[in-house]
Amino acid sequence: MNIAEGSGKFSKPDRKNYFTTARESVFECVAIFDTLHDTSEIKTEDFEKYLKDADEMSRILYTMIKNLS
């Protein structure tokens, strides 16, 4: 949602702020995945896929943030 909201902003600092918040949210999701995995709520293969997807999203957002600096 932060990515979508940030895409609608006109200034680079505004977009950068929303994309940074989106990247922070990815890290929050990883913490949730860790908890779900630790409590056996999700399978290891699903956990690993989620981590891989989160890593990719984090890298994409990092590049987007860096390009706005």
Secondary structure, DSSP 8 states (H G I E B T S, - for coil): -HHHHHHT--SHHHHHHHHHHHHHHHHHHHHHHHHHHHTTSS-HHHHHHHHHHHHHHHHHHHHHHHHT-
